[in-house]
Amino acid sequence: MLKLPAVLALKNSEPNLYKLLTIFTQGTLEEYMGFSATLASQEFFTSNDDLTEVQCRKNMRLLSLCSLASDSKTSEISYAEIKEALDIHLDEVEDWVIAARGSGMIDAKMDQIREIVTINRCVVRKFGKEQWLALQTKLNLWKENIRSVLDGLKEQQEI
């Protein structure tokens, strides 16, 4: 998206908006918070009726939760990891997971006793070579599993 001509034109005409868009597409909450402080001093949010700092921060937290889920090596994420990534209190974690589920950004279950969120599916913010390789690996595994099931059915049919 950042390579589209209309978006690239923002780089010169609206550099703050372009930087904000860059952070939203691939940045972290920490990057956003630092940039937001700069924007506040320039009165960026007061001059933009459609963009409020509170709404941008909320959306950035939701995107950060998606990034945490998609970058995780396992399907389970602890409440403590979410708390740290979103820079929130531990008692707010469930509210953010519910908000992300409600927006369709993640499909997850919460285990309140173990304080673990199990991610079934999530929106991926960036899809590059690494993600293509991971997808290829999953598809090859799926293909092998299907082949095993078909072989098993064939053996049962012969018996």
N, CA, C and O of each residue as an XYZ file, in Angstrom:
636
protein
N       0.812     -1.182      0.000
C       0.000      0.000      0.000
C       0.864      1.257      0.000
O       0.521      2.256     -0.633
N       1.977      1.200      0.710
C       2.841      2.372      0.799
C       3.510      2.712     -0.524
O       4.086      3.790     -0.666
N       3.441      1.804     -1.496
C       4.062      2.042     -2.794
C       3.084      2.600     -3.826
O       3.481      2.891     -4.955
N       1.818      2.750     -3.458
C       0.840      3.319     -4.375
C       1.175      4.787     -4.641
O       1.569      5.502     -3.720
N       1.024      5.245     -5.888
C       1.364      6.630     -6.217
C       0.653      7.670     -5.351
O       1.264      8.659     -4.943
N      -0.627      7.454     -5.069
C      -1.376      8.415     -4.251
C      -0.806      8.497     -2.834
O      -0.737      9.574     -2.242
N      -0.405      7.365     -2.309
C       0.170      7.342     -0.957
C       1.564      7.954     -0.975
O       1.923      8.711     -0.073
N       2.351      7.630     -1.996
C       3.696      8.208     -2.117
C       3.645      9.735     -2.244
O       4.552     10.430     -1.788
N       2.587     10.246     -2.861
C       2.438     11.699     -3.005
C       2.302     12.372     -1.644
O       2.675     13.534     -1.484
N       1.769     11.648     -0.668
C       1.641     12.198      0.686
C       2.996     12.462      1.329
O       3.124     13.313      2.209
N       3.994     11.729      0.883
C       5.331     11.854      1.470
C       5.826     13.302      1.406
O       6.472     13.784      2.336
N       5.519     13.987      0.304
C       5.952     15.378      0.149
C       4.893     16.369      0.602
O       5.212     17.368      1.246
N       3.627     16.098      0.269
C       2.573     17.067      0.580
C       2.128     17.023      2.041
O       1.845     18.065      2.631
N       2.064     15.836      2.623
C       1.627     15.655      4.018
C       2.560     14.669      4.718
O       2.172     13.529      4.975
N       3.792     15.096      5.031
C       4.760     14.148      5.599
C       4.313     13.525      6.918
O       4.605     12.356      7.171
N       3.613     14.277      7.764
C       3.143     13.713      9.033
C       2.102     12.622      8.803
O       2.124     11.587      9.470
N       1.209     12.851      7.878
C       0.187     11.863      7.558
C       0.825     10.611      6.952
O       0.426      9.491      7.272
N       1.811     10.802      6.084
C       2.523      9.666      5.486
C       3.248      8.861      6.563
O       3.193      7.631      6.550
N       3.912      9.521      7.476
C       4.623      8.832      8.559
C       3.629      8.071      9.440
O       3.890      6.937      9.842
N       2.496      8.698      9.733
C       1.460      8.045     10.534
C       0.945      6.793      9.822
O       0.764      5.752     10.454
N       0.712      6.887      8.533
C       0.263      5.748      7.750
C       1.316      4.637      7.747
O       0.982      3.456      7.837
N       2.578      5.022      7.644
C       3.667      4.046      7.684
C       3.683      3.309      9.018
O       3.853      2.090      9.057
N       3.508      4.041     10.096
C       3.487      3.419     11.425
C       2.289      2.487     11.554
O       2.412      1.393     12.106
N       1.126      2.911     11.048
C      -0.066      2.068     11.139
C       0.074      0.792     10.318
O      -0.458     -0.246     10.710
N       0.767      0.842      9.206
C       0.874     -0.355      8.377
C       1.945     -1.323      8.853
O       1.812     -2.532      8.664
N       3.016     -0.803      9.474
C       4.089     -1.726      9.841
C       4.816     -1.384     11.128
O       5.761     -2.081     11.498
N       4.408     -0.342     11.813
C       5.123      0.085     13.004
C       4.615     -0.538     14.286
O       3.705     -1.367     14.288
N       5.233     -0.112     15.380
C       4.875     -0.617     16.704
C       4.158      0.461     17.499
O       4.153      1.633     17.121
N       3.556      0.048     18.602
C       2.891      1.007     19.482
C       3.892      2.010     20.024
O       3.587      3.196     20.149
N       5.076      1.539     20.343
C       6.125      2.421     20.856
C       6.481      3.505     19.831
O       6.646      4.671     20.189
N       6.598      3.120     18.573
C       6.877      4.100     17.516
C       5.738      5.112     17.419
O       5.961      6.315     17.280
N       4.518      4.595     17.496
C       3.366      5.491     17.414
C       3.359      6.490     18.569
O       3.131      7.682     18.362
N       3.606      6.005     19.774
C       3.564      6.890     20.947
C       4.607      8.001     20.821
O       4.329      9.154     21.152
N       5.796      7.661     20.348
C       6.829      8.681     20.150
C       6.431      9.682     19.087
O       6.606     10.888     19.261
N       5.893      9.178     17.979
C       5.483     10.067     16.898
C       4.271     10.895     17.309
O       4.160     12.062     16.933
N       3.372     10.304     18.070
C       2.182     11.012     18.544
C       2.555     12.214     19.396
O       1.916     13.263     19.310
N       3.580     12.067     20.211
C       4.039     13.192     21.038
C       4.518     14.334     20.150
O       4.286     15.501     20.462
N       5.173     14.012     19.064
C       5.626     15.018     18.099
C       4.431     15.685     17.420
O       4.402     16.902     17.236
N       3.445     14.859     17.051
C       2.256     15.395     16.384
C       1.455     16.302     17.304
O       0.902     17.310     16.863
N       1.391     15.946     18.586
C       0.645     16.760     19.550
C       1.254     18.150     19.643
O       0.531     19.144     19.715
N       2.576     18.224     19.642
C       3.229     19.531     19.735
C       3.009     20.353     18.463
O       3.113     21.579     18.498
N       2.712     19.702     17.359
C       2.444     20.403     16.107
C       0.946     20.625     15.895
O       0.531     21.125     14.849
N       0.155     20.261     16.867
C      -1.306     20.396     16.814
C      -1.912     19.653     15.617
O      -2.893     20.110     15.030
N      -1.334     18.533     15.268
C      -1.792     17.731     14.134
C      -3.213     17.222     14.354
O      -4.050     17.313     13.456
N      -3.490     16.689     15.536
C      -4.794     16.090     15.789
C      -5.898     17.133     15.917
O      -7.049     16.843     15.591
N      -5.580     18.330     16.379
C      -6.608     19.367     16.475
C      -6.935     19.957     15.108
O      -8.029     20.488     14.914
N      -6.013     19.875     14.164
C      -6.275     20.406     12.828
C      -6.907     19.363     11.906
O      -7.352     19.700     10.809
N      -6.951     18.102     12.340
C      -7.551     17.013     11.563
C      -8.795     16.520     12.282
O      -8.691     15.806     13.279
N      -9.964     16.892     11.791
C     -11.208     16.493     12.445
C     -11.447     14.983     12.400
O     -12.068     14.417     13.300
N     -10.946     14.338     11.337
C     -11.190     12.909     11.171
C     -10.262     12.033     12.000
O     -10.554     10.858     12.222
N      -9.151     12.592     12.457
C      -8.175     11.828     13.234
C      -8.088     12.380     14.648
O      -7.756     13.546     14.861
N      -8.393     11.517     15.604
C      -8.182     11.921     16.994
C      -7.076     11.057     17.560
O      -6.912      9.905     17.159
N      -6.330     11.603     18.478
C      -5.218     10.863     19.069
C      -5.726      9.638     19.812
O      -5.103      8.578     19.758
N      -6.845      9.771     20.500
C      -7.405      8.655     21.273
C      -7.790      7.507     20.336
O      -7.491      6.348     20.625
N      -8.443      7.816     19.225
C      -8.851      6.789     18.275
C      -7.634      6.147     17.605
O      -7.597      4.932     17.406
N      -6.648      6.964     17.262
C      -5.425      6.420     16.649
C      -4.694      5.489     17.611
O      -4.218      4.427     17.208
N      -4.605      5.882     18.882
C      -3.937      5.047     19.885
C      -4.690      3.725     20.061
O      -4.076      2.664     20.169
N      -6.023      3.799     20.088
C      -6.843      2.584     20.216
C      -6.585      1.658     19.028
O      -6.356      0.462     19.210
N      -6.621      2.203     17.823
C      -6.393      1.382     16.633
C      -4.985      0.809     16.601
O      -4.780     -0.327     16.172
N      -4.023      1.591     17.053
C      -2.639      1.103     17.075
C      -2.483     -0.044     18.067
O      -1.718     -0.975     17.819
N      -3.194      0.014     19.178
C      -3.152     -1.094     20.139
C      -3.768     -2.356     19.544
O      -3.245     -3.454     19.733
N      -4.879     -2.199     18.825
C      -5.497     -3.358     18.176
C      -4.557     -3.957     17.136
O      -4.421     -5.177     17.047
N      -3.913     -3.107     16.357
C      -2.952     -3.585     15.361
C      -1.750     -4.248     16.025
O      -1.221     -5.234     15.512
N      -1.324     -3.715     17.150
C      -0.197     -4.306     17.879
C      -0.558     -5.684     18.420
O       0.283     -6.582     18.458
N      -1.805     -5.848     18.837
C      -2.259     -7.163     19.298
C      -2.239     -8.158     18.138
O      -1.856     -9.314     18.319
N      -2.647     -7.720     16.957
C      -2.586     -8.587     15.767
C      -1.144     -8.963     15.442
O      -0.853    -10.119     15.137
N      -0.249     -7.989     15.508
C       1.161     -8.263     15.236
C       1.721     -9.263     16.235
O       2.449    -10.182     15.860
N       1.384     -9.084     17.501
C       1.844    -10.004     18.542
C       1.344    -11.418     18.244
O       2.092    -12.388     18.366
N       0.082    -11.523     17.855
C      -0.501    -12.836     17.562
C       0.136    -13.469     16.332
O       0.439    -14.662     16.339
N       0.341    -12.689     15.281
C       0.885    -13.270     14.050
C       2.380    -13.564     14.156
O       2.881    -14.462     13.480
N       3.096    -12.819     14.996
C       4.535    -13.032     15.150
C       4.869    -14.111     16.174
O       6.009    -14.569     16.253
N       3.872    -14.514     16.957
C       4.098    -15.508     18.000
C       4.431    -16.863     17.399
O       3.831    -17.274     16.405
N       5.384    -17.552     18.002
C       5.792    -18.872     17.532
C       4.770    -19.942     17.910
O       4.712    -21.000     17.284
N       3.973    -19.667     18.927
C       2.932    -20.601     19.343
C       1.579    -19.915     19.205
O       1.504    -18.718     18.927
N       0.527    -20.671     19.399
C      -0.813    -20.084     19.301
C      -1.273    -19.496     20.629
O      -2.363    -18.930     20.713
N      -0.451    -19.627     21.666
C      -0.821    -19.104     22.980
C       0.030    -17.879     23.332
O       1.249    -17.866     23.161
N      -0.661    -16.858     23.826
C       0.011    -15.633     24.259
C      -0.443    -15.351     25.689
O      -1.635    -15.406     25.991
N       0.497    -15.055     26.549
C       0.143    -14.794     27.946
C      -0.430    -13.388     28.102
O      -0.150    -12.489     27.309
N      -1.228    -13.227     29.132
C      -1.775    -11.905     29.442
C      -0.627    -10.912     29.663
O      -0.724     -9.748     29.276
N       0.454    -11.381     30.284
C       1.595    -10.504     30.572
C       2.226     -9.982     29.277
O       2.612     -8.816     29.201
N       2.330    -10.848     28.254
C       2.882    -10.412     26.965
C       1.995     -9.346     26.317
O       2.487     -8.360     25.769
N       0.694     -9.562     26.391
C      -0.245     -8.593     25.817
C      -0.180     -7.282     26.580
O      -0.178     -6.207     25.980
N      -0.126     -7.371     27.898
C      -0.025     -6.177     28.744
C       1.185     -5.337     28.344
O       1.095     -4.117     28.206
N       2.306     -6.009     28.162
C       3.540     -5.300     27.815
C       3.481     -4.718     26.400
O       3.879     -3.575     26.177
N       2.984     -5.507     25.454
C       2.936     -5.050     24.056
C       1.989     -3.874     23.863
O       2.260     -2.981     23.061
N       0.879     -3.871     24.598
C      -0.120     -2.815     24.441
C       0.061     -1.673     25.437
O      -0.645     -0.667     25.367
N       1.004     -1.827     26.362
C       1.266     -0.803     27.377
C      -0.013     -0.460     28.147
O      -0.438      0.693     28.216
N      -0.607     -1.515     28.724
C      -1.851     -1.385     29.471
C      -1.714     -2.105     30.806
O      -0.716     -2.780     31.060
N      -2.728     -1.955     31.655
C      -2.761     -2.683     32.922
C      -3.250     -4.110     32.662
O      -3.981     -4.359     31.704
N      -2.844     -5.026     33.512
C      -3.200     -6.432     33.354
C      -4.721     -6.627     33.333
O      -5.225     -7.487     32.611
N      -5.447     -5.838     34.119
C      -6.902     -6.007     34.152
C      -7.604     -5.472     32.895
O      -8.820     -5.619     32.772
N      -6.874     -4.861     31.972
C      -7.450     -4.371     30.714
C      -7.244     -5.350     29.558
O      -7.818     -5.162     28.486
N      -6.446     -6.374     29.758
C      -6.098     -7.307     28.678
C      -7.341     -7.926     28.053
O      -7.476     -7.944     26.830
N      -8.236     -8.425     28.868
C      -9.427     -9.092     28.341
C     -10.286     -8.138     27.519
O     -10.856     -8.534     26.503
N     -10.382     -6.882     27.953
C     -11.153     -5.886     27.193
C     -10.573     -5.696     25.793
O     -11.320     -5.570     24.823
N      -9.245     -5.674     25.685
C      -8.603     -5.497     24.382
C      -8.754     -6.723     23.501
O      -8.920     -6.597     22.288
N      -8.699     -7.904     24.093
C      -8.901     -9.127     23.314
C     -10.339     -9.161     22.794
O     -10.578     -9.530     21.644
N     -11.279     -8.782     23.627
C     -12.686     -8.735     23.210
C     -12.881     -7.695     22.097
O     -13.611     -7.943     21.138
N     -12.238     -6.553     22.225
C     -12.342     -5.514     21.183
C     -11.760     -6.005     19.856
O     -12.329     -5.753     18.795
N     -10.628     -6.706     19.919
C     -10.011     -7.232     18.698
C     -10.887     -8.322     18.077
O     -11.005     -8.406     16.855
N     -11.493     -9.144     18.912
C     -12.416    -10.169     18.400
C     -13.635     -9.516     17.776
O     -14.087     -9.923     16.705
N     -14.166     -8.505     18.443
C     -15.356     -7.815     17.942
C     -15.122     -7.135     16.609
O     -16.041     -7.020     15.798
N     -13.904     -6.684     16.378
C     -13.580     -6.019     15.118
C     -13.219     -7.021     14.023
O     -13.019     -6.634     12.872
N     -13.134     -8.302     14.374
C     -12.807     -9.338     13.397
C     -11.316     -9.456     13.113
O     -10.917    -10.129     12.163
N     -10.494     -8.808     13.928
C      -9.051     -8.836     13.691
C      -8.398    -10.123     14.186
O      -7.371    -10.550     13.658
N      -8.994    -10.730     15.190
C      -8.491    -12.011     15.690
C      -9.663    -12.935     16.003
O     -10.784    -12.488     16.244
N      -9.379    -14.207     15.993
C     -10.303    -15.220     16.486
C      -9.528    -15.909     17.592
O      -8.530    -16.582     17.334
N      -9.987    -15.740     18.825
C      -9.210    -16.238     19.958
C     -10.119    -16.641     21.106
O     -11.284    -16.250     21.176
N      -9.550    -17.436     22.002
C     -10.238    -17.835     23.232
C      -9.361    -17.441     24.403
O      -8.135    -17.528     24.336
N     -10.002    -17.007     25.477
C      -9.255    -16.621     26.672
C      -9.398    -17.689     27.742
O     -10.496    -18.182     27.999
N      -8.297    -18.038     28.354
C      -8.284    -18.922     29.509
C      -7.948    -18.026     30.694
O      -6.784    -17.713     30.940
N      -8.975    -17.622     31.418
C      -8.787    -16.654     32.499
C      -8.021    -17.234     33.677
O      -7.343    -16.500     34.396
N      -8.117    -18.504     33.877
C      -7.416    -19.128     35.002
C      -5.910    -19.157     34.739
O      -5.116    -18.786     35.603
N      -5.523    -19.599     33.544
C      -4.099    -19.659     33.191
C      -3.567    -18.322     32.676
O      -2.361    -18.157     32.491
N      -4.475    -17.367     32.446
C      -4.135    -16.055     31.894
C      -3.391    -16.203     30.560
O      -2.294    -15.683     30.357
N      -4.061    -16.949     29.661
C      -3.517    -17.246     28.333
C      -4.601    -16.940     27.292
O      -5.782    -17.203     27.519
N      -4.191    -16.393     26.172
C      -5.089    -16.202     25.037
C      -4.620    -17.160     23.941
O      -3.457    -17.130     23.538
N      -5.526    -18.002     23.466
C      -5.214    -18.941     22.388
C      -5.734    -18.346     21.090
O      -6.933    -18.115     20.932
N      -4.824    -18.105     20.172
C      -5.156    -17.477     18.892
C      -5.446    -18.558     17.855
O      -4.613    -19.429     17.608
N      -6.626    -18.497     17.253
C      -6.980    -19.422     16.171
C      -6.664    -18.818     14.813
O      -6.221    -19.512     13.898
N      -6.901    -17.501     14.692
C      -6.682    -16.797     13.436
C      -6.493    -15.323     13.747
O      -7.063    -14.798     14.704
N      -5.688    -14.663     12.931
C      -5.519    -13.220     13.122
C      -5.192    -12.539     11.798
O      -4.707    -13.167     10.857
N      -5.466    -11.260     11.752
C      -5.118    -10.450     10.592
C      -3.605    -10.249     10.598
O      -3.006     -9.998     11.644
N      -2.997    -10.362      9.427
C      -1.557    -10.170      9.309
C      -1.317     -8.782      8.730
O      -1.865     -8.446      7.680
N      -0.507     -7.977      9.401
C      -0.270     -6.601      8.972
C       0.669     -6.512      7.784
O       0.503     -5.646      6.926
N       1.643     -7.389      7.724
C       2.561     -7.381      6.591
C       2.703     -8.802      6.071
O       2.731     -9.761      6.843
N       2.790     -8.921      4.765
C       2.866    -10.234      4.155
C       3.998    -10.224      3.154
O       3.820     -9.833      2.000
N       5.150    -10.650      3.598
C       6.343    -10.659      2.758
C       6.839    -12.072      2.516
O       6.093    -13.043      2.644
N       8.106    -12.167      2.166
C       8.707    -13.459      1.828
C       8.604    -14.448      2.987
O       8.303    -15.624      2.781
N       8.852    -13.975      4.190
C       8.792    -14.853      5.365
C       7.396    -15.454      5.534
O       7.257    -16.636      5.851
N       6.370    -14.637      5.320
C       4.997    -15.119      5.458
C       4.640    -16.097      4.333
O       3.911    -17.061      4.566
N       5.148    -15.857      3.110
C       4.917    -16.793      2.007
C       5.556    -18.143      2.325
O       4.965    -19.190      2.063
N       6.766    -18.118      2.892
C       7.440    -19.379      3.237
C       6.683    -20.130      4.329
O       6.564    -21.354      4.279
N       6.175    -19.398      5.310
C       5.394    -20.032      6.378
C       4.113    -20.641      5.810
O       3.720    -21.742      6.195
N       3.469    -19.924      4.899
C       2.260    -20.435      4.259
C       2.578    -21.688      3.440
O       1.818    -22.657      3.459
N       3.691    -21.664      2.731
C       4.109    -22.822      1.944
C       4.324    -24.036      2.851
O       3.907    -25.147      2.522
N       4.971    -23.818      3.981
C       5.211    -24.903      4.934
C       3.888    -25.479      5.438
O       3.725    -26.697      5.503
N       2.941    -24.604      5.793
C       1.639    -25.068      6.283
C       0.883    -25.837      5.206
O       0.271    -26.868      5.488
N       0.924    -25.340      3.980
C       0.226    -26.026      2.892
C       0.849    -27.386      2.594
O       0.132    -28.349      2.322
N       2.174    -27.472      2.642
C       2.844    -28.758      2.421
C       2.492    -29.755      3.516
O       2.285    -30.936      3.238
N       2.422    -29.291      4.754
C       2.027    -30.153      5.867
C       0.588    -30.632      5.687
O       0.278    -31.805      5.895
N      -0.285    -29.699      5.297
C      -1.680    -30.035      5.054
C      -1.781    -31.080      3.943
O      -2.554    -32.033      4.046
N      -0.999    -30.894      2.884
C      -0.982    -31.823      1.752
C      -0.552    -33.219      2.208
O      -1.158    -34.214      1.810
N       0.483    -33.298      3.036
C       0.948    -34.581      3.560
C      -0.110    -35.238      4.433
O      -0.322    -36.449      4.358
N      -0.778    -34.432      5.264
C      -1.828    -34.974      6.140
C      -2.997    -35.525      5.323
O      -3.531    -36.590      5.632
N      -3.384    -34.803      4.296
C      -4.477    -35.267      3.427
C      -4.064    -36.559      2.717
O      -4.860    -37.490      2.594
N      -2.813    -36.608      2.251
C      -2.317    -37.813      1.575
C      -2.364    -39.003      2.545
O      -2.742    -40.105      2.149
N      -1.983    -38.789      3.803
C      -2.019    -39.865      4.801
C      -3.447    -40.341      5.039
O      -3.693    -41.543      5.149
N      -4.380    -39.410      5.119
C      -5.787    -39.778      5.326
C      -6.291    -40.587      4.130
O      -6.956    -41.609      4.301
N      -5.971    -40.124      2.921
C      -6.399    -40.850      1.717
C      -5.782    -42.239      1.656
O      -6.461    -43.199      1.294
N      -4.501    -42.361      2.005
C      -3.848    -43.677      2.040
C      -4.512    -44.586      3.057
O      -4.716    -45.772      2.798
N      -4.848    -44.033      4.212
C      -5.529    -44.815      5.248
C      -6.895    -45.286      4.785
O      -7.283    -46.427      5.034
N      -7.624    -44.407      4.111
C      -8.938    -44.793      3.586
C      -8.817    -45.866      2.508
O      -9.641    -46.776      2.431
N      -7.794    -45.753      1.685
C      -7.556    -46.726      0.626
C      -7.255    -48.116      1.224
O      -7.759    -49.131      0.742
N      -6.422    -48.141      2.288
C      -6.103    -49.391      2.958
C      -7.360    -50.015      3.567
O      -7.572    -51.225      3.476
N      -8.183    -49.177      4.183
C      -9.417    -49.683      4.797
C     -10.371    -50.235      3.735
O     -11.065    -51.228      3.951
N     -10.382    -49.574      2.606
C     -11.255    -50.019      1.521
C     -10.797    -51.369      0.991
O     -11.625    -52.220      0.666
N      -9.494    -51.574      0.901
C      -8.946    -52.833      0.402
C      -9.232    -53.973      1.386
O      -9.411    -55.120      0.976
N      -9.273    -53.658      2.662
C      -9.516    -54.686      3.688
C     -10.978    -55.080      3.629
O     -11.419    -55.932      4.400
